[in-house]
Amino acid sequence: MAQPVEKTGEKTFFQSPLPTLIYVFAAFLASYALMLFSAPYLFAPSLFALETFWLYSQAALLLLALLAAAASILISRSVYCSISPQQLSLTSGILSKNTRSIPLSHVDNFSVSRSPLQSILGLGTLHIDTPGGYGYEAELVDFENSSISHIIDLVSASHSKAGNEA
């Protein structure tokens, strides 16, 4: 369970890399199986060519899988939600950062959805709604259920605090 990163009164929640890592692993297994079953038919006349093919193809496949896994972790760490006492900020992007800020006072509704894979992995998608807009103002995809609950609690607490001060 990932704990939120806290700095100067702001809590930050990161997207989970698990779904993408599972897809990378599945692609690696499928590629390896394809290589395993097709190699003997491609190089049947020469045993040396088959051994060389196996060595290079396994090394290349492993390298691609490691690069894809590293990229998925890097990408998931570039998508995060920060909550300060006044606003909720959604940031995404590796080379160019895109940030959307939503004042907490404007957030009026949440909904959470989970795909079957997200349910198995303990993840979900948080839909954030504000009045007057069409659809959702923001969506946090593949965040841990504990992070989603924490975000909802923080926004609800800010609404309660604002209601008590009024």
C-alpha positions as CSV (number, residue, x, y, z in Angstrom):
1,M,0.0,0.0,0.0
2,A,1.5,3.3,-1.1
3,Q,1.5,6.1,1.5
4,P,0.9,9.6,0.3
5,V,3.9,11.9,0.0
6,E,3.5,14.8,2.3
7,K,5.2,18.2,1.9
8,T,4.3,21.6,3.3
9,G,0.6,20.8,4.0
10,E,0.2,19.1,0.6
11,K,-0.4,15.4,0.1
12,T,0.5,13.7,-3.2
13,F,-0.8,10.4,-4.5
14,F,0.7,8.6,-7.5
15,Q,-0.8,6.4,-10.2
16,S,-0.1,2.6,-9.8
17,P,2.2,1.0,-12.4
18,L,0.7,-2.5,-11.8
19,P,-1.7,-2.8,-14.8
20,T,0.9,-1.7,-17.3
21,L,3.5,-4.0,-15.7
22,I,1.1,-6.9,-16.1
23,Y,0.6,-6.1,-19.8
24,V,4.4,-5.9,-20.3
25,F,4.8,-9.3,-18.6
26,A,2.0,-10.8,-20.7
27,A,3.6,-9.5,-23.9
28,F,7.0,-10.8,-22.8
29,L,5.5,-14.3,-22.2
30,A,3.6,-14.3,-25.5
31,S,6.8,-13.2,-27.4
32,Y,8.9,-15.8,-25.6
33,A,6.3,-18.5,-26.4
34,L,6.2,-17.5,-30.0
35,M,10.0,-17.6,-30.2
36,L,10.1,-20.9,-28.4
37,F,7.7,-22.6,-30.8
38,S,8.8,-21.0,-34.1
39,A,12.6,-21.2,-33.7
40,P,13.1,-24.9,-34.5
41,Y,11.1,-24.5,-37.8
42,L,13.0,-21.5,-38.9
43,F,16.5,-22.9,-38.4
44,A,16.1,-26.7,-38.6
45,P,19.0,-27.3,-41.0
46,S,21.6,-25.6,-38.9
47,L,22.0,-26.3,-35.2
48,F,24.5,-23.5,-34.7
49,A,22.2,-21.0,-36.3
50,L,19.5,-22.1,-33.9
51,E,21.7,-21.7,-30.8
52,T,22.8,-18.2,-32.0
53,F,19.3,-17.2,-32.7
54,W,18.2,-18.3,-29.2
55,L,21.0,-16.4,-27.5
56,Y,20.4,-13.1,-29.3
57,S,16.7,-13.3,-29.3
58,Q,16.5,-14.1,-25.6
59,A,18.8,-11.2,-24.8
60,A,16.9,-8.8,-27.0
61,L,13.5,-9.9,-25.6
62,L,14.7,-9.6,-22.0
63,L,16.2,-6.1,-22.7
64,L,12.9,-5.0,-24.3
65,A,10.9,-6.3,-21.4
66,L,13.1,-4.5,-18.9
67,L,13.0,-1.2,-20.9
68,A,9.2,-1.5,-21.1
69,A,8.9,-2.2,-17.4
70,A,11.1,0.8,-16.6
71,A,9.1,3.0,-18.9
72,S,5.8,2.0,-17.4
73,I,7.1,2.8,-13.9
74,L,8.4,6.2,-15.1
75,I,5.1,7.0,-16.8
76,S,3.0,6.0,-13.8
77,R,5.2,8.2,-11.5
78,S,4.6,11.1,-13.8
79,V,0.8,11.0,-13.1
80,Y,-0.1,12.2,-9.7
81,C,-2.7,14.1,-7.6
82,S,-1.7,16.7,-5.0
83,I,-4.2,18.0,-2.4
84,S,-3.5,21.3,-0.5
85,P,-5.9,22.9,1.9
86,Q,-7.4,25.0,-1.0
87,Q,-7.1,22.9,-4.1
88,L,-6.7,19.6,-5.8
89,S,-4.0,19.5,-8.5
90,L,-3.7,16.8,-11.2
91,T,-0.3,16.6,-12.9
92,S,0.7,14.4,-15.8
93,G,3.5,14.2,-18.3
94,I,7.2,13.4,-18.5
95,L,8.7,15.8,-21.0
96,S,6.0,18.5,-20.7
97,K,4.0,18.7,-17.5
98,N,0.2,19.4,-17.7
99,T,-1.4,20.5,-14.4
100,R,-5.1,21.1,-13.8
101,S,-6.1,22.7,-10.5
102,I,-9.6,22.4,-9.1
103,P,-10.6,24.4,-6.0
104,L,-11.8,22.1,-3.3
105,S,-14.9,24.2,-2.8
106,H,-15.9,23.4,-6.4
107,V,-15.8,19.7,-6.0
108,D,-19.3,18.5,-5.5
109,N,-19.4,14.8,-6.3
110,F,-17.2,11.7,-6.6
111,S,-17.8,8.4,-8.2
112,V,-15.5,5.4,-8.3
113,S,-15.4,2.7,-11.0
114,R,-13.3,-0.4,-11.2
115,S,-12.6,-2.8,-14.1
116,P,-12.2,-6.5,-13.3
117,L,-8.4,-6.1,-13.4
118,Q,-8.5,-3.0,-11.2
119,S,-10.6,-4.9,-8.7
120,I,-8.1,-7.8,-8.5
121,L,-5.2,-5.4,-8.1
122,G,-6.9,-3.2,-5.5
123,L,-7.1,-0.2,-7.8
124,G,-9.8,2.1,-9.2
125,T,-10.7,5.2,-11.2
126,L,-11.9,8.2,-9.2
127,H,-14.2,10.5,-11.2
128,I,-14.3,14.1,-9.9
129,D,-17.3,16.3,-10.7
130,T,-17.8,20.0,-10.4
131,P,-21.1,21.9,-11.0
132,G,-21.9,23.3,-14.4
133,G,-19.6,21.2,-16.5
134,Y,-20.4,18.4,-18.9
135,G,-19.0,15.1,-17.8
136,Y,-16.3,14.8,-15.2
137,E,-13.9,17.5,-14.4
138,A,-11.1,15.0,-13.8
139,E,-10.4,11.3,-13.7
140,L,-7.7,9.6,-11.7
141,V,-7.1,6.2,-13.4
142,D,-5.3,3.3,-11.7
143,F,-4.9,4.8,-8.3
144,E,-4.9,2.5,-5.2
145,N,-8.2,2.1,-3.4
146,S,-6.6,3.4,-0.2
147,S,-5.4,6.6,-2.1
148,I,-8.9,7.1,-3.5
149,S,-10.4,6.8,-0.1
150,H,-7.8,9.2,1.3
151,I,-8.5,11.7,-1.4
152,I,-12.3,11.6,-0.8
153,D,-11.8,11.9,2.9
154,L,-9.5,15.0,2.5
155,V,-11.9,16.7,0.2
156,S,-14.9,15.9,2.4
157,A,-13.0,17.2,5.4
158,S,-12.3,20.5,3.6
159,H,-16.0,20.8,2.8
160,S,-16.9,20.1,6.5
161,K,-14.4,22.6,7.7
162,A,-15.7,25.2,5.2
163,G,-19.3,24.5,6.3
164,N,-18.4,24.9,10.0
165,E,-16.7,28.2,9.3
166,A,-19.7,29.6,7.4
